[in-house]
């Protein structure tokens, strides 16, 4: 054997040893928990044989507490680059089989290294989280590691897409990296996120709760809004990631390429049959979106949280679009704290990554109620106004039925600089619903009438005739065109095509101060 | 300045560290968490019960329309989230409800689903 080939066989020995992770029994335990090993996850997510791993031979530098001389393969994290559907990505995956995926200083250095690469190469970053948290033995060095990650997450925000995939526990300080990124993926029964766990809660407050009810995948998908995509298995989760990456550009200096080949919406979605003319009748606004998108495809974001507003991606004549749509099926489609939060964040993502926004409007206004007021609906609602006003990507609004009051202004109105506003003939654009408005404007007439109920009915009808239509707004130029439902896609295609090179410039500033 | 007597003790971590501090109004009024019973069907929005389609003792299948609930100018249909028997109805037609008010108790006929 020549010395060169000897060295090569030594290399492959070292490699396979390092790739053993925490060893066969730890890997068996990982699989028994329904979880895949770190490298297996990467290979399932990335294109076949596209993964190149770096820092395989990293060693931890913990001193004392029995860690000296103890080998931790790759220090519990795998980093590298590869491709998904041919497009480059940077990725890290924590390896729970090695010291519980705990984060020490070298572990953190690997993560920050791949983050720096992602930023330098301007490619999306994917982080797979599966870690018990800070490596206590490394003390403040572990905390420093988290801080370095958070800082980079913030610097990268709006420059490259950042995706966090929670495939195991993610507790304490560790939760804040995902929270700073653009999209968080969770898997039922596998993902757990919380700041303090059930045991601490029990000992401090005496309240008992299991891990799943405290911070399981469903909780973060339905209640907290921390997660954006919910899957039943890791495989389903990886498919969601691939689909998302198909819709978004690699960085903020690109626009999504327009697809040359596209299909018309499916015949089964007939736009004129979806929306009932009676404004009190609910329907699923996602059907309207599917009646407008290529091949009736719509990729929904945060489907289970604040479902009274629908956000997600689709394409119109090959152009990638971010949709924001009121959902009459849920909570009558009102705006409230959570739906404002959800849509404002989505708008800012689209704006940062040059994705045009299409707003589908049908909402009765902001939700009244003490709990809403006391939860700060003013502060949260303002986020939506801010996000729409600030966004400079092409912005198109279609008003289907109700556009009342503050909600009318908030939902990408002309006044917040929508580029195009279209309305259907059944649209009601008014300061408030006919009943409420008539009761105020004609209060005196109604009170003084011989038959107040009859007078109220007449006045409500009068108000409906005069104001609950799109023509008052059209007469002022607040909407650009009143269109029939079947014309909607045609109008959207044209609006998106002509605004491809839209350019507007706001005033010089360091940054705005959105009502966080 | 606040009097020292206003200070209360809170424990931040399991480590047993206890701090003397002022509590916010929100912290004082904190409600103890209870695992929600998903068989209790509550209103999720303030509104008015427009029509009851079920009576106590009725057996309903998942997806069956139980009541019509008018809220925010919309007639919302409340459907059965799982198979069950309507054990108790807390409301009648015309009742105005706040968010979170009980509407009815749907006793699940299979094992109680963990999530809907």
Interface residues (C-beta under 8 A of the other chain):
Chain A: X196 X199 X200 X203 X204 X207 X209 X213 X218 X279 X280 X281 X282 X328 X331 X332 X333 X334 X364 X365 X367 X368 X369 X371 X402 X433 X435
Chain B: X11 X12 X13 X14 X32 X33 X35 X44 X45 X46 X70 X71 X72 X73 X74 X75 X76 X77 X98 X99 X115
